[in-house]
Amino acid sequence: MVAANADGRLEVFALAPGGSGIFHRWQETPGGAWTPAWQRFGTASGAAPRVAGDGSGRLTVAAIGPSGVGTFSRRQSVPNGGWDE
C-alpha cells in the first residue's frame, strides 16, 4: 500500500511473506531517493496493511491481526513525522 505524506514524500507499507510483520520504506525527499532497505514497522498481521491520510495531514496505518483476531494501528505523531507506538 502506498500513501503520500503531507510534504509529497511517498511511503510504502507491505506485509512480509507469511504475515510475519509489516514493513515499510519511504522517499527521503519528495520525488527523490528511497530509504536503502525495508524497515520493520509492525507486528504479525493476518492481512495487508491499509493506510490513509486524515484532515490534519497525518497518515494512519491499520491491519487485521493474525487469524482475524485483534488489530494493529499506528499514526504519525505529526504530519511528515515519526510514528507513535
C-alpha positions in Angstrom: 0.0 0.0 0.0 1.4 3.4 -1.0 0.5 6.8 0.6 1.8 10.3 0.2 2.9 12.3 3.2 1.7 15.9 3.5 5.0 17.1 2.0 4.6 14.8 -1.0 7.1 12.0 0.0 5.7 8.6 -0.7 5.7 5.7 1.9 5.1 2.1 1.0 3.8 -0.5 3.5 3.7 -4.2 2.9 3.0 -7.5 4.7 6.0 -9.8 4.9 5.7 -13.3 3.4 3.7 -15.5 5.7 2.3 -12.4 7.6 5.3 -12.3 9.9 5.2 -8.5 10.1 4.6 -5.2 8.4 7.5 -3.4 6.8 7.9 0.0 5.1 10.2 2.2 3.0 9.8 5.9 2.2 11.2 8.6 0.0 13.8 10.8 1.7 12.7 13.8 -0.3 9.6 14.4 -2.5 10.3 12.7 -5.8 13.8 11.7 -4.5 15.7 8.6 -3.4 14.1 5.8 -1.3 15.5 4.6 2.0 18.0 1.8 1.3 16.2 -1.0 3.0 12.8 -2.1 4.3 12.3 -1.5 8.0 10.1 -3.4 10.4 7.0 -1.3 11.1 4.6 -3.5 13.0 3.7 -6.9 14.4 2.5 -10.0 12.6 -0.6 -9.5 10.6 -3.4 -11.5 9.0 -4.0 -9.1 6.1 -2.1 -6.5 4.1 -2.0 -3.1 5.9 -4.2 -0.2 4.8 -3.0 3.4 5.0 -5.0 6.6 4.9 -4.4 10.3 5.5 -6.6 12.4 7.8 -7.6 16.0 7.8 -4.6 17.0 9.9 -2.1 15.7 7.3 -1.1 12.6 9.3 -1.1 9.1 8.0 -2.6 6.2 9.8 -1.7 2.5 9.1 -4.0 -0.3 10.2 -4.2 -4.1 9.7 -6.2 -7.1 10.9 -4.4 -9.3 13.3 -3.4 -13.0 12.6 -6.4 -15.3 12.2 -8.7 -12.2 12.1 -8.1 -11.6 15.8 -7.3 -8.1 17.0 -6.0 -5.2 15.0 -2.7 -3.2 14.5 -2.8 0.5 14.2 -0.1 3.3 14.2 -0.5 7.0 13.4 2.1 9.7 12.6 2.8 11.9 15.7 2.8 15.0 13.4 2.4 15.4 9.7 5.5 14.1 7.9 6.9 13.0 11.2 7.6 9.9 13.2 5.1 7.2 14.2 3.5 6.6 17.6 3.9 3.2 19.1 
